[in-house]
């Protein structure tokens, strides 16, 4: 995106907002809404219509360091609050999100493209993390250690780490922010967040609601602009004690290298290449439902999306027939249109990658059952697509597609499919469909993934330690474990002799 002089938002669909104050085009630093010092802004486009939605301030290094200043200055007072006080503010933030759900969902659909029903679901999901960590704020307990020394008491407690940098992606612009920020804030940390330049409006709307909820100035900051510039500053500044990032594995490696000189705590949710394994004892209709939901939610633009679907050979033919019929019936269009299930992809780069994966698979012998080309709905739409028996060396069998393309291949034995499923550098989530209880337990152990979903797709939420193995990330988000990265252990050894 080319930086240009700021212009007002004008997209006609924004007239549907009930609260126009939720549409913000300035960054949020130290409790103030600020423009870029150089006057530059970024074009935020509606991917469904390929028209400008808004122009958002494009800040640089100087403003990023100012946001870190504000967060560092606010840290002492924020961590000194009683946990119940922090919890009360977070609870209010949660309630304001739910009250504004329709507006937040509209903003998300306009800037990200996902169907409005999915956006509403994401707002509920995102708010749930704030509610969860509002409660967890009160549960960061000290730990008594049985002393091995005479006349000595030993205590271990968790204390807030400091300023936390947060970098979020465009596919879940609200949930990825709240899952990180709520945990850090509950722990007593302050936050400098950088949302994706494609979807900054959702983050800025949450900053507006956070201010209304009573988050003190400097506790929660949102810096919009060029990712390389802003994230580089966050990595460089030693006052940023932790950095939480969601995005590609390649970018994650770059960030880890940039953070090494300051020895930051890293939490990284990186790429995925999820297998979906369907055994011949599965209920066919249920297996098809699971495959549709695991592959085509968010138009396939999800690190949890099933990229490789393995079906036991004896049911391959009926499964493919039923799956193809369902895929062909998926409604494609603008996410604001009732009943739409597949929205646009985020940008031309995403479309080009999907086209590359389809062309490569066909070149290597895959059979095209449904779709396979751009959709007439608009320049960023791609037809829901089904590829049958792609070659093991096809790109789609090794790389994350991030689009509405399903690749189905057959297998014969359990041992064979486990080996094929594990043959990847990624290890975020795996899906298994079987009615055999013993097999469920065996696959749960044998699959090298941080999360395994058995006979269902939706598995995430506030209580869940979300994260992957291998090149899919570091650490966990959500659950009580998600707050640990934003705390330091302190050990007290107290002499009690008279």
C-alpha positions as CSV (number, residue, x, y, z in Angstrom):
1,X,0.0,0.0,0.0
2,X,1.4,3.4,-1.0
3,X,1.3,6.1,1.7
4,X,-0.7,9.1,0.6
5,X,-2.0,12.3,2.2
6,X,-4.9,11.6,4.5
7,X,-8.4,11.6,3.1
8,X,-11.8,11.1,4.8
9,X,-13.6,7.8,4.7
10,X,-16.5,7.7,2.3
11,X,-17.6,4.1,1.7
12,X,-21.4,4.1,1.6
13,X,-21.9,1.0,3.7
14,X,-20.4,2.9,6.7
15,X,-23.7,4.8,6.9
16,X,-25.0,1.6,8.6
17,X,-22.9,2.2,11.7
18,X,-24.9,3.1,14.8
19,X,-21.9,4.6,16.5
20,X,-19.7,6.5,14.0
21,X,-17.2,7.2,16.8
22,X,-16.1,3.5,16.4
23,X,-14.7,4.3,13.0
24,X,-11.2,5.8,13.8
25,X,-8.6,6.8,11.3
26,X,-5.9,8.0,13.7
27,X,-3.5,5.9,15.8
28,X,-4.0,5.7,19.6
29,X,-1.0,6.6,21.8
30,X,-0.9,7.6,25.4
31,X,-4.7,8.1,25.5
32,X,-4.6,10.5,22.5
33,X,-5.7,10.0,18.9
34,X,-2.6,11.0,16.8
35,X,-1.9,11.5,13.1
36,X,1.4,10.6,11.4
37,X,4.0,13.4,11.8
38,X,4.6,13.3,8.1
39,X,0.9,13.5,7.3
40,X,0.9,10.1,5.5
41,X,-1.9,7.6,5.6
42,X,-2.7,4.1,4.3
43,X,-5.5,3.1,2.0
44,X,-7.8,0.6,3.7
45,X,-9.8,-1.1,1.0
46,X,-12.9,-3.2,1.0
47,X,-11.8,-6.5,-0.7
48,X,-15.3,-7.3,-1.9
49,X,-15.7,-4.2,-4.0
50,X,-12.0,-3.2,-4.3
51,X,-12.9,0.4,-3.3
52,X,-11.5,2.6,-0.6
53,X,-13.0,2.1,2.8
54,X,-10.9,4.6,4.8
55,X,-7.5,6.2,5.1
56,X,-5.6,5.5,8.3
57,X,-2.6,7.3,9.7
58,X,0.7,5.7,8.7
59,X,3.1,6.2,11.6
60,X,6.8,5.5,11.7
61,X,9.7,4.8,14.1
62,X,9.4,8.1,16.1
63,X,5.8,7.6,16.9
64,X,6.4,3.9,17.7
65,X,9.0,4.9,20.3
66,X,6.5,7.5,21.6
67,X,4.0,4.7,22.1
68,X,6.6,2.6,23.9
69,X,7.4,5.7,26.1
70,X,3.7,6.0,27.0
71,X,3.4,2.3,27.8
72,X,6.6,2.4,29.9
73,X,5.4,5.4,31.8
74,X,2.0,3.8,32.5
75,X,3.4,0.4,33.5
76,X,4.1,1.1,37.2
77,X,0.6,2.5,38.0
78,X,-1.2,-0.2,36.0
79,X,0.7,-3.2,37.6
80,X,0.2,-1.6,41.1
81,X,-3.6,-1.8,40.7
82,X,-5.3,-4.6,42.6
83,X,-6.1,-7.5,40.3
84,X,-9.8,-6.9,41.0
85,X,-9.4,-3.3,39.6
86,X,-7.8,-4.4,36.4
87,X,-10.5,-7.1,36.1
88,X,-13.3,-4.6,36.5
89,X,-11.9,-2.5,33.6
90,X,-11.5,-5.6,31.4
91,X,-15.0,-6.7,32.3
92,X,-16.4,-3.3,31.2
93,X,-14.4,-3.6,27.9
94,X,-16.0,-7.0,27.3
95,X,-19.5,-5.6,27.9
96,X,-18.9,-2.7,25.6
97,X,-17.7,-5.0,22.8
98,X,-20.9,-7.1,23.1
99,X,-23.1,-4.0,23.1
100,X,-21.3,-2.8,19.9
101,X,-21.2,-6.2,18.2
102,X,-23.2,-5.2,15.1
103,X,-21.0,-2.2,14.4
104,X,-17.8,-4.1,15.1
105,X,-18.9,-6.9,12.8
106,X,-19.8,-4.5,10.0
107,X,-16.4,-2.8,10.3
108,X,-14.7,-6.2,10.2
109,X,-16.6,-7.4,7.1
110,X,-15.9,-4.2,5.3
111,X,-12.2,-4.3,5.8
112,X,-11.6,-8.1,5.9
113,X,-14.3,-9.4,3.6
114,X,-15.5,-12.4,5.6
115,X,-19.3,-13.0,5.7
116,X,-21.1,-10.9,8.3
117,X,-22.3,-13.9,10.2
118,X,-18.6,-15.0,10.6
119,X,-17.7,-11.5,11.8
120,X,-20.4,-11.5,14.4
121,X,-19.0,-14.9,15.6
122,X,-15.5,-13.4,15.8
123,X,-16.7,-10.5,17.9
124,X,-18.2,-13.0,20.4
125,X,-15.0,-15.0,20.2
126,X,-12.8,-11.9,20.7
127,X,-14.9,-10.6,23.6
128,X,-14.7,-14.0,25.2
129,X,-10.9,-13.6,25.7
130,X,-11.4,-10.3,27.5
131,X,-14.0,-11.9,29.8
132,X,-11.7,-14.9,30.5
133,X,-8.7,-12.9,31.4
134,X,-10.8,-10.5,33.5
135,X,-11.2,-13.5,35.7
136,X,-7.7,-14.8,35.4
137,X,-6.3,-11.5,36.6
138,X,-7.5,-12.5,40.0
139,X,-5.9,-15.9,39.9
140,X,-2.2,-15.2,39.5
141,X,-1.3,-16.7,42.8
142,X,1.8,-16.8,44.8
143,X,3.3,-20.3,45.5
144,X,4.7,-21.5,48.7
145,X,7.8,-23.7,48.5
146,X,8.6,-26.2,51.1
147,X,11.9,-25.0,52.5
148,X,15.0,-27.1,52.5
149,X,16.7,-24.6,54.9
150,X,16.1,-24.1,58.6
151,X,14.3,-21.0,59.8
152,X,13.4,-20.0,56.2
153,X,10.2,-19.2,54.3
154,X,10.2,-19.5,50.5
155,X,7.7,-17.9,48.2
156,X,7.5,-17.9,44.4
157,X,5.2,-15.3,42.8
158,X,4.5,-14.1,39.3
159,X,5.0,-10.4,38.5
160,X,4.1,-8.4,35.4
161,X,6.8,-8.5,32.8
162,X,6.6,-4.9,31.5
163,X,5.8,-3.4,28.1
164,X,4.4,-6.0,25.6
165,X,4.5,-5.6,21.8
166,X,1.6,-7.2,19.9
167,X,1.6,-7.8,16.1
168,X,-1.7,-9.1,14.7
169,X,-2.8,-10.4,11.3
170,X,-5.6,-9.5,8.9
171,X,-7.6,-12.7,8.9
172,X,-8.9,-12.4,12.5
173,X,-8.4,-8.7,13.3
174,X,-10.3,-8.6,16.6
175,X,-9.8,-12.0,18.1
176,X,-6.0,-12.1,17.6
177,X,-5.7,-8.7,19.3
178,X,-7.9,-9.5,22.3
179,X,-6.4,-13.0,22.9
180,X,-3.0,-11.4,23.3
181,X,-3.8,-8.0,24.8
182,X,-6.3,-9.2,27.4
183,X,-3.7,-11.7,28.8
184,X,-1.0,-9.0,29.0
185,X,-3.3,-6.4,30.5
186,X,-4.6,-8.9,33.1
187,X,-1.1,-9.7,34.1
188,X,-0.4,-6.1,34.8
189,X,1.6,-5.4,31.6
190,X,1.0,-2.4,29.2
191,X,0.6,-2.9,25.5
192,X,1.8,-1.4,22.2
193,X,-0.2,-3.1,19.4
194,X,0.4,-3.0,15.7
195,X,-2.5,-4.3,13.6
196,X,-2.2,-5.4,10.0
197,X,-2.2,-2.5,7.6
198,X,-5.0,-4.2,5.7
199,X,-7.3,-4.4,8.7
200,X,-6.5,-1.6,11.2
201,X,-10.0,-0.3,11.7
202,X,-11.1,-3.2,14.0
203,X,-8.1,-2.6,16.3
204,X,-8.8,1.1,16.5
205,X,-12.5,0.5,17.3
206,X,-11.3,-1.7,20.2
207,X,-9.1,1.1,21.4
208,X,-12.1,3.4,21.4
209,X,-14.0,0.9,23.5
210,X,-11.0,0.3,25.8
211,X,-10.8,4.0,26.5
212,X,-14.5,4.1,27.3
213,X,-14.1,1.1,29.6
214,X,-11.5,3.0,31.6
215,X,-8.1,1.7,30.4
216,X,-5.7,4.5,31.6
217,X,-3.7,6.5,29.1
218,X,-0.7,4.6,27.9
219,X,-1.9,1.2,29.0
220,X,-3.2,0.2,25.6
221,X,-1.7,1.8,22.5
222,X,-2.4,1.1,18.8
223,X,0.3,2.1,16.2
224,X,-0.8,1.9,12.6
225,X,1.4,2.0,9.6
226,X,4.2,0.1,7.8
227,X,4.8,-3.2,9.5
228,X,8.6,-3.4,8.9
229,X,9.1,0.0,10.4
230,X,6.9,-0.4,13.4
231,X,7.7,-4.0,14.3
232,X,11.4,-3.2,13.8
233,X,11.2,-0.5,16.4
234,X,9.3,-2.9,18.8
235,X,12.0,-5.5,18.4
236,X,14.8,-3.0,18.9
237,X,13.6,-1.3,22.0
238,X,14.8,-3.1,25.2
239,X,11.9,-1.7,27.2
240,X,9.6,-4.0,25.2
241,X,10.0,-7.2,27.3
242,X,7.8,-9.5,25.3
243,X,6.6,-9.6,21.7
244,X,3.5,-11.6,20.7
245,X,3.1,-12.2,16.9
246,X,0.6,-14.1,14.7
247,X,1.6,-14.6,11.1
248,X,3.7,-16.6,8.7
249,X,6.5,-18.8,9.9
250,X,8.9,-16.9,7.6
251,X,8.1,-13.5,9.2
252,X,8.2,-15.1,12.6
253,X,11.8,-16.2,12.0
254,X,12.8,-12.7,11.0
255,X,11.2,-11.2,14.1
256,X,12.9,-13.8,16.4
257,X,16.2,-12.8,14.9
258,X,15.5,-9.1,15.4
259,X,14.5,-9.7,19.1
260,X,17.5,-11.7,20.0
261,X,19.8,-8.8,21.0
262,X,17.3,-7.7,23.6
263,X,16.4,-11.3,24.7
264,X,12.6,-10.7,24.6
265,X,10.0,-13.2,25.6
266,X,8.4,-14.5,22.4
267,X,4.9,-15.8,21.8
268,X,4.4,-16.8,18.2
269,X,1.4,-18.4,16.5
270,X,2.8,-19.2,13.0
271,X,1.8,-21.2,9.9
272,X,-0.2,-24.3,9.8
273,X,-0.7,-27.2,7.3
274,X,-3.6,-29.1,9.0
275,X,-4.4,-32.6,8.0
276,X,-8.0,-33.8,8.2
277,X,-8.1,-37.6,8.5
278,X,-11.5,-39.4,7.7
279,X,-11.7,-43.1,8.5
280,X,-14.1,-45.5,6.9
281,X,-16.2,-45.9,10.1
282,X,-17.1,-42.2,10.0
283,X,-20.7,-41.1,9.5
284,X,-20.5,-39.8,5.9
285,X,-22.8,-36.7,6.3
286,X,-21.0,-35.7,9.5
287,X,-17.6,-36.1,7.8
288,X,-18.6,-33.9,4.9
289,X,-19.9,-31.2,7.4
290,X,-16.6,-31.3,9.2
291,X,-14.7,-31.0,6.0
292,X,-16.7,-28.0,4.8
293,X,-16.3,-26.2,8.1
294,X,-12.6,-27.1,8.5
295,X,-11.7,-26.0,5.0
296,X,-13.9,-23.1,3.9
297,X,-14.4,-20.9,7.0
298,X,-13.0,-17.5,6.5
299,X,-12.8,-18.5,2.8
300,X,-9.9,-20.8,3.7
301,X,-7.8,-17.9,5.0
302,X,-7.2,-19.5,8.4
303,X,-4.1,-21.1,9.9
304,X,-6.4,-23.8,11.3
305,X,-7.9,-24.6,7.8
306,X,-7.6,-28.2,6.7
307,X,-5.0,-28.1,3.9
308,X,-4.7,-31.8,3.3
309,X,-7.8,-34.1,3.5
310,X,-7.0,-37.8,3.8
311,X,-10.0,-40.2,3.2
312,X,-9.8,-44.0,3.7
313,X,-10.0,-45.6,0.3
314,X,-13.1,-47.7,0.9
315,X,-15.2,-44.5,1.3
316,X,-13.3,-42.2,-1.0
317,X,-15.8,-42.3,-3.9
318,X,-19.0,-41.5,-1.9
319,X,-17.2,-38.9,0.2
320,X,-15.9,-37.1,-2.8
321,X,-19.3,-37.1,-4.5
322,X,-21.0,-35.6,-1.4
323,X,-18.2,-33.2,-0.7
324,X,-18.1,-31.9,-4.3
325,X,-21.9,-31.3,-4.2
326,X,-21.6,-29.3,-1.0
327,X,-18.7,-27.2,-2.3
328,X,-20.5,-26.4,-5.6
329,X,-23.4,-25.1,-3.5
330,X,-21.4,-22.7,-1.4
331,X,-22.7,-19.1,-2.0
332,X,-19.9,-16.7,-3.0
333,X,-20.2,-12.9,-2.8
334,X,-20.0,-9.8,-0.7
335,X,-20.0,-10.6,3.0
336,X,-22.7,-8.1,3.6
337,X,-25.2,-10.1,1.5
338,X,-27.4,-12.5,3.4
339,X,-26.5,-16.2,3.0
340,X,-23.0,-15.6,1.6
341,X,-20.5,-18.3,2.8
342,X,-17.4,-17.5,0.8
343,X,-16.1,-13.9,0.7
344,X,-13.2,-12.4,-1.2
345,X,-9.5,-13.1,-0.6
346,X,-7.6,-10.4,1.1
347,X,-5.4,-9.2,-1.8
348,X,-4.1,-10.1,-5.2
349,X,-1.1,-11.9,-3.7
350,X,-3.4,-14.3,-2.0
351,X,-5.3,-14.9,-5.3
352,X,-2.0,-15.5,-7.1
353,X,-0.9,-18.1,-4.5
354,X,-4.2,-20.0,-4.8
355,X,-4.0,-20.0,-8.6
356,X,-0.4,-21.3,-8.4
357,X,-1.4,-24.1,-6.1
358,X,-4.3,-25.2,-8.3
359,X,-2.2,-25.0,-11.5
360,X,0.6,-27.0,-9.9
361,X,-1.6,-29.7,-8.6
362,X,-3.3,-30.1,-12.0
363,X,0.0,-30.2,-13.8
364,X,1.1,-33.0,-11.4
365,X,-1.9,-35.1,-12.1
366,X,-4.7,-34.0,-9.8
367,X,-8.3,-34.2,-11.0
368,X,-10.4,-31.0,-10.8
369,X,-13.9,-31.8,-9.5
370,X,-15.2,-28.3,-8.7
371,X,-14.1,-24.8,-9.3
372,X,-10.5,-24.0,-10.2
373,X,-10.6,-20.4,-11.3
374,X,-11.4,-16.8,-10.3
375,X,-15.0,-16.1,-9.6
376,X,-17.1,-13.6,-11.4
377,X,-18.2,-11.9,-8.1
378,X,-15.1,-9.6,-8.3
379,X,-11.4,-9.3,-8.8
380,X,-10.5,-10.9,-5.4
381,X,-12.9,-13.8,-5.5
382,X,-11.9,-17.4,-6.2
383,X,-14.3,-20.3,-6.8
384,X,-14.6,-22.9,-4.0
385,X,-12.4,-25.7,-5.5
386,X,-11.9,-29.4,-5.0
387,X,-8.8,-31.2,-6.2
388,X,-8.8,-35.1,-6.1
389,X,-5.6,-37.1,-5.5
390,X,-2.9,-34.4,-5.9
391,X,0.6,-35.8,-6.1
392,X,2.5,-36.0,-2.8
393,X,5.0,-33.5,-4.2
394,X,2.4,-30.9,-5.2
395,X,2.7,-27.5,-3.6
396,X,-0.7,-27.8,-1.9
397,X,0.6,-30.9,-0.1
398,X,3.5,-29.0,1.5
399,X,2.5,-25.3,1.7
400,X,-0.3,-23.5,3.4
401,X,-2.8,-22.4,0.6
402,X,-4.8,-19.8,2.5
403,X,-7.7,-20.0,0.1
404,X,-10.9,-21.9,-0.7
405,X,-9.2,-24.9,-2.2
406,X,-9.7,-28.4,-0.8
407,X,-7.2,-31.2,-1.7
408,X,-8.5,-34.8,-1.1
409,X,-6.3,-37.9,-1.2
410,X,-6.9,-41.5,-0.3
411,X,-5.1,-43.7,2.2
412,X,-5.2,-47.4,3.2
413,X,-3.9,-47.9,6.8
414,X,-3.7,-45.9,10.0
415,X,0.0,-46.2,10.2
416,X,0.3,-44.8,6.6
417,X,-1.9,-41.8,7.2
418,X,-0.2,-40.9,10.5
419,X,3.2,-40.8,8.8
420,X,1.8,-38.7,5.9
421,X,0.0,-36.3,8.2
422,X,3.2,-35.8,10.3
423,X,5.4,-35.3,7.2
424,X,5.4,-31.5,7.5
425,X,7.4,-28.8,9.3
426,X,4.2,-27.5,10.8
427,X,2.3,-28.8,13.8
428,X,-0.6,-26.5,14.7
429,X,-3.8,-28.5,14.5
430,X,-5.0,-31.9,13.1
431,X,-8.5,-33.1,12.6
432,X,-9.6,-36.8,13.0
433,X,-13.0,-38.2,12.1
434,X,-13.7,-41.7,13.4
435,X,-16.2,-43.5,15.7
436,X,-13.5,-45.9,17.0
437,X,-12.7,-44.8,20.6
438,X,-9.4,-46.6,20.8
439,X,-8.3,-45.1,17.5
440,X,-9.3,-41.6,18.7
441,X,-6.8,-42.1,21.6
442,X,-4.1,-43.5,19.4
443,X,-4.3,-40.7,16.9
444,X,-4.4,-38.1,19.7
445,X,-1.0,-39.4,20.8
446,X,0.5,-40.2,17.4
447,X,-0.1,-36.9,15.6
448,X,2.6,-34.3,16.1
449,X,0.4,-31.3,16.6
450,X,-0.3,-28.9,19.5
451,X,-4.0,-29.4,19.1
452,X,-6.0,-32.4,17.8
453,X,-9.8,-32.1,17.1
454,X,-11.7,-35.3,17.0
455,X,-15.1,-35.4,15.3
456,X,-15.5,-31.7,15.4
457,X,-14.0,-28.4,14.1
458,X,-14.5,-25.7,16.6
459,X,-12.1,-26.2,19.5
460,X,-10.8,-22.8,20.4
461,X,-11.8,-20.2,23.1
462,X,-10.7,-18.6,26.3
463,X,-10.0,-21.7,28.3
464,X,-7.9,-23.4,25.5
465,X,-4.1,-23.3,25.4
466,X,-3.9,-22.4,21.7
467,X,-0.6,-23.1,19.9
468,X,1.5,-25.4,17.8
469,X,4.6,-27.6,17.7
470,X,7.6,-27.4,15.4
471,X,7.6,-24.4,13.0
472,X,4.0,-23.5,14.0
473,X,5.0,-21.4,16.9
474,X,6.3,-20.8,20.4
475,X,4.2,-20.6,23.6
476,X,0.5,-20.7,24.1
477,X,-2.3,-18.2,23.9
478,X,-5.6,-18.5,25.9
479,X,-6.1,-20.5,29.1
480,X,-4.2,-19.9,32.3
481,X,-1.0,-20.7,30.3
482,X,-1.5,-17.7,28.0
483,X,-0.9,-15.3,30.8
484,X,2.4,-16.9,31.8
485,X,4.5,-15.4,29.0
486,X,3.7,-11.9,30.3
487,X,4.9,-12.6,33.8
488,X,8.3,-13.2,35.5
489,X,8.8,-15.6,38.4
490,X,10.3,-14.0,41.4
491,X,11.6,-16.1,44.3
492,X,11.7,-14.7,47.9
493,X,13.8,-16.4,50.5
494,X,13.0,-15.0,54.0
495,X,15.0,-15.7,57.1
496,X,12.6,-16.2,60.0
497,X,15.0,-16.8,62.8
498,X,14.4,-14.7,65.9
